Amino acid sequence: ASCLAAAPPGASREAPAPASGSPAAEENAVNEELNTDSAASDDLCKSALPERPDFTGDWLMVRLEGNMDAFMKECGVSFLMRSAASAARFGVGTFKTQVRHSDEVLHVVSPLIAGKVYKSSLRIDGTRQDDKDPTDGKRMFVTPAWEADGATLRCEYRRGGTRAPPP
């Protein structure tokens, strides 16, 4: 479905009014109706599109769902790293991320262990973009795109040169 509607070529709201009952008068009435319907259609389409969320802010991880240790193990994270992450409750209540969202770009800054900082700027346009895995610095690709609902952002991550997700 399209949100665009237009009056036929040559239609104008400013044309002089022809005599009532004439073919020109009927055409102008149709054109006026089309112009009104077009404006109403545009307003309806604008109101039907959800406003995209603005993720700008300082975010704190407050909850983690699922078996993180099993997930990390499946991704190849060593027992020592998994144990350290578990002892730190996988960052729940302490892991902070700063996000600046402008138009279709996300700028992310996250402090990591040992004073390292993860920084990334992603265009939300559905294209595959280069990034680095914040845990080990290896190359990965991210594809950020809005879902069909227009309000959900999905970022798919893949290791560089593979189809595997990052650990």
Secondary structure as GFF3:
##gff-version 3
##sequence-region A 1 167
A	DSSP	alpha_helix	23	48	.	.	.	ID=ss1
A	DSSP	beta_strand	57	60	.	.	.	ID=ss2
A	DSSP	alpha_helix	68	74	.	.	.	ID=ss3
A	DSSP	alpha_helix	79	87	.	.	.	ID=ss4
A	DSSP	three_ten_helix	89	91	.	.	.	ID=ss5
A	DSSP	beta_strand	96	102	.	.	.	ID=ss6
A	DSSP	beta_strand	105	111	.	.	.	ID=ss7
A	DSSP	three_ten_helix	113	115	.	.	.	ID=ss8
A	DSSP	beta_strand	117	123	.	.	.	ID=ss9
A	DSSP	beta_strand	129	132	.	.	.	ID=ss10
A	DSSP	beta_strand	139	146	.	.	.	ID=ss11
A	DSSP	beta_strand	153	159	.	.	.	ID=ss12
###
